[in-house]
Amino acid sequence: ILGSKHPRIQGSTSIGGTLGVGTSQSTALHVSNTNPIFRLQNENGNYFDYNNTSGNDLELSYNGGSALLHLTNGGNLGIGTNNPADGQLQVQGSSTSDWMGYFYNTNSAGIGVHVETAATADEQALRISTGSPNRVRMAVLGNGKIGVGGATPKAHFHISSSGENINSTTASLLVQGSGSEVFAVEGTNGRL
């Protein structure tokens, strides 16, 4: 379908072969246009636009607003940001009532979230940071060491209360429970 007119197809339509919109067809559906390249609109006038940015990235926006999804030509995907430069998946927002990420398995025998990396040494496989500038609150390294209050644990489980990571008036470790045995340490020679 070529030309300056905007054709409208209503009702049930079947097209065999290939279809080109704004260009000669080269695949089953080939659309070529200036932004928005593609628009989906409902009867109330609300619409999603599929845009091509100046950097040849792809964006999905709603009613002309900022990008909801941004896919770079390098493969990074941003949700809530048009510059996903910090990772292959970057989720960004400013809500005070919604979680930034929420995973819920409704199966009572189901499992949760799996994070896997090929790291085997001091690389951070998982890191939780807060504040501005952000401070590392917990880190899991590729060698299995876990650090709370710091990014460089020196033992299998390392709690750091120095510096600015944990307030100096806060206990480094609190064990609390209501059972007869609240805390136990076991080794090859028995229980301490």
C-alpha positions in Angstrom: 0.0 0.0 0.0 1.8 3.1 -1.3 0.9 6.7 -1.6 0.0 9.7 0.5 -3.6 8.5 1.3 -4.2 6.6 4.5 -6.3 3.6 3.6 -8.7 2.1 6.1 -9.6 -1.5 6.4 -12.8 -2.3 8.2 -14.5 -5.6 8.9 -12.9 -9.0 8.3 -10.1 -9.0 5.8 -7.9 -11.8 4.7 -4.6 -11.0 2.9 -2.6 -13.8 1.3 1.1 -13.5 0.7 3.0 -10.3 1.8 1.8 -6.8 2.7 3.8 -3.6 2.5 2.6 -0.4 4.1 4.6 2.7 3.0 7.1 0.5 1.2 7.4 -2.5 -1.1 6.7 -5.7 0.8 9.6 -7.8 1.7 8.2 -9.9 4.6 4.8 -11.1 5.6 4.2 -7.5 7.0 6.6 -4.6 6.2 5.8 -1.2 7.6 7.8 1.9 6.8 6.9 5.4 8.1 8.2 8.3 10.0 7.4 8.4 13.7 5.2 6.9 14.9 6.0 3.9 12.7 3.0 2.0 14.0 0.1 3.1 16.2 -2.6 0.9 17.9 -5.6 3.0 18.9 -8.9 2.0 20.5 -12.3 3.5 20.0 -11.9 5.9 22.9 -8.9 7.5 21.2 -6.2 6.0 23.5 -3.2 4.7 21.6 0.2 3.0 21.8 2.9 4.3 19.5 5.8 2.3 18.2 8.7 4.8 17.5 12.2 4.7 16.1 14.6 7.1 18.0 17.5 9.1 16.5 19.9 6.4 17.7 17.9 3.7 15.8 16.4 2.3 19.1 12.8 1.3 19.4 10.3 2.7 21.9 6.8 2.0 23.0 4.8 4.9 24.4 1.2 5.6 25.5 -0.8 8.5 24.3 2.3 10.5 23.3 3.9 10.3 26.7 7.5 9.2 27.6 8.7 5.8 26.7 7.2 2.8 28.6 9.7 0.4 26.9 12.9 1.3 25.2 15.0 -1.3 23.3 18.4 -0.2 22.2 20.0 -1.5 19.0 22.6 -3.1 21.3 20.0 -5.3 23.0 19.4 -3.4 26.3 15.8 -3.1 27.4 14.6 -0.2 29.6 11.3 -0.1 31.4 10.5 3.4 32.6 13.7 4.8 31.1 14.8 5.8 27.6 18.5 5.2 28.5 19.0 1.6 29.7 22.8 1.9 30.0 23.3 0.2 33.4 22.4 -3.3 32.3 20.7 -5.5 29.7 17.5 -5.0 31.7 17.0 -1.7 33.5 13.7 -0.9 35.4 13.3 2.6 36.7 10.5 4.4 38.4 9.6 6.8 41.3 6.6 5.3 42.9 6.2 5.3 46.7 3.4 2.7 46.7 4.4 0.1 44.2 7.4 -2.4 44.2 9.9 -1.8 41.4 9.8 -5.6 40.8 7.3 -8.2 42.1 7.5 -11.9 41.4 4.7 -14.0 42.6 4.3 -17.8 42.1 0.7 -18.8 42.9 1.6 -22.5 43.0 2.0 -23.6 46.6 4.7 -26.0 45.6 6.3 -23.5 43.2 9.8 -21.9 43.5 10.8 -18.3 43.4 13.6 -16.2 41.8 16.8 -17.7 40.4 19.9 -15.6 39.8 22.7 -17.3 38.1 26.1 -16.2 36.9 29.3 -17.8 35.8 31.3 -15.8 38.3 33.4 -18.0 40.7 35.6 -15.4 42.5 35.1 -11.9 44.0 32.6 -10.7 41.4 29.3 -9.5 42.7 26.7 -12.0 41.6 23.9 -10.2 43.5 24.0 -6.7 45.1 21.4 -4.7 47.0 22.1 -1.0 47.4 20.1 1.9 48.8 20.4 5.7 49.3 21.8 8.5 47.2 24.6 8.0 46.6 23.8 4.4 46.8 25.5 2.3 49.4 25.9 -1.5 49.3 23.7 -3.1 51.9 24.2 -6.7 50.9 26.4 -8.5 48.4 26.7 -12.2 47.3 30.0 -13.0 45.5 30.7 -15.6 43.0 32.7 -17.6 45.5 29.7 -17.9 47.8 30.7 -15.3 50.3 27.9 -13.1 51.7 28.4 -9.6 52.9 25.9 -7.5 54.9 26.8 -3.8 55.2 29.6 -4.1 52.6 30.6 -5.2 49.1 33.8 -7.1 50.0 33.1 -9.9 52.5 36.2 -11.5 53.9 34.4 -14.6 55.2 31.6 -16.9 54.2 29.2 -14.6 56.1 30.6 -11.1 56.9 28.6 -8.4 58.8 30.2 -5.0 58.7 28.9 -2.1 60.9 31.8 0.2 60.1 31.6 3.4 58.0 28.3 4.7 56.7 26.7 1.4 55.7 25.1 0.6 59.1 24.4 3.1 61.8 26.9 2.8 64.7 24.0 2.5 67.3 22.6 -0.5 65.5 23.6 -4.0 66.6 25.6 -5.8 64.0 23.7 -9.1 64.7 20.4 -9.7 66.5 19.1 -13.2 67.0 15.6 -13.4 68.3 13.1 -16.3 68.7 10.6 -17.9 70.9 11.8 -21.6 70.8 13.9 -23.5 73.3 16.9 -23.2 71.0 17.2 -19.8 69.4 20.8 -20.0 68.1 23.2 -22.9 67.4 26.5 -23.4 65.7 27.5 -26.8 64.5 30.8 -28.1 63.3 32.6 -31.3 62.6 33.4 -31.7 66.3 29.8 -31.1 67.4 27.6 -28.2 68.4 29.1 -25.2 70.1 
